[in-house]
């Protein structure tokens, strides 16, 4: 990746005591609705008896938002609707996996007619202020409506409950108004954050390549200021769009951009550093690109696009940018995409009647409101969603400072069905394989990271779980214990189909993704209590964690580890972070191991060969490796293990920690 290795990034529960669960409500907010369980971390819904299902792929994003908000209203009482996107086959696999009878219709609009009596109308959002999609969602959830554009409300003859058109100058004004006037009336137990809109590509846009590397570069050695002529793209519409992409999408070293300057007839009309406030006026589409240390990068299929509007009559337009690694820079004079409503996860937000916003923790103005929201929440209030512009680490850090764990869920589909509506038996039973005799070997344990991510659990993990290579070698699967609430059918499926070589390991860093180092001590006690209760109920006694402050990896302290040991019954050990080496340590008898980051098969073979070469062979060596789950599969893990020498023995994480504990007893 373009970022340094140390900054890689990457839902009836009576066992919880009220002290562990917390109240999870903003002061002055109404009580939880009677259709939601009041125990546990997250809102859940009644069991489904039958599901009407339909594929929404052919609809526009705004049409999808209308129907998905209908799904949330209907499913709060009892889950009956299941909308999906056929472009992701996991959506239908889960529909066929859960034990709920269903029928698929080719016309999703028939369900608006079927369930029309269960809504009061529509809350109309302002298409010129995208964030009103989120504000409308909160209002509609409370007032029994769907969300819609004015045109869709008219086309479907929906009564307009409230019209937000022209009410707000910008997104910040809309969110501040909602914070003051809407959210305090909501039965809040959670905070949610999803993008209000998605970019939809315009067909047949012609891009012209301006700059491109001619060979792979992964070490930044080609860092320089590059210039390109944008004059050919001047059109009567006025705007020029410039896109950065990865020239070699298979190696994770796409373009890193440090400075962008555009001149019109020799006069500077734009000059900014990506990730700074100066970037915002020129952002058109950041896709899933990320920032690190003042630059923006796009790896694999990621990209980012800036929009520049030169003065009328401009004759010469020039781009200058400082960048490095594997870049492709192209331009067009045609708008390459349009913004449409984002339906993802919105059914759960409506069903749970939760506040929803989209605020950047690295934008000073937005971060101030973000902080106010967190300050009004009780400690251990879950934050479900994600962060703008991929600002994961500062976002997780900010949430942690106010005692709010994260559930990455902005692409979690049909949450109002899976959160209790599709029930399954979850076993709390823990069994361990026999522990081998300790020898002079390199004991290696492999962990699939990303398990905190509910949408990963639902989509990417299901694809990997169905990989033919699974079960061939011991493999730890980090997974969110909050699936106990948010997706019991998903968690139960993984439990009952696991092989003897598959170990489900609680994902970072317990009951929600967070960095324990930044938490207030009193709030961390409650978080580790909840983590322990969920791990015990889900049959897990090993943990994968991250301990950071922003992008800085931190070692665990005794005070943090003592809380885990005190509050997580039977915890065997913790693998943590994602680093350039694996280091084993003990804190008050608890074994810990940093994860050696393995981004792909080739790099893993190289890294483990170096481990073997450096090993003296005179004493056992314990190595924990983290496999980058977006790049690697169980077949890759098998091939990695098959390439190792006889000095290696690969074991599950529980065995790894039991053997580590045995070394302490011997000494």
Secondary structure by P-SEA (a helix, b strand, c coil): cccccccccccccccccccccccccccccccccccccccccbbbbccccccbbbbcccccaaaaaaaaaaaaaaacccccbbbbbcccaaaaaaaaacccccccccccccccccccccccccccccccccaaaaaaaaaaaaabbbbbcaaaaaaaccccccccccccccaaaaaaaaaacccccccccbbbbcccbbbbbbcbbbbbbcccccccccccccbbbbbbbcccccccccbbbbbbbbccccccccccccbbbbbcccccccccccccccccccccccccccccccbbbbccccbbbbbbbccccccbbbbbbbcccbbbbbbbccccccccccccaaaaaaaabbbbbbbbcccaaaaaaaaaaaaaccccccccccccccccaaaaaaaaaabbbbcccccccccccccccbbbbbbcbbbbcccccccccbbbbbbbcccccccccccaaaaaaacccccccbbbbbbbcccccccaaaaaaaaaacccccccccccccccccccccccaaaaaaaaaaaaaaaaaacccccccccccccccccccaaaaaaaaaccccccccccccccbbbbbbcccbbbbbbcccccaaaaaaaaaaaaaaccccbbbbbbbbcccccccaaaaaaaaaaccccbbbbcaaaaaaaaaaaaaac
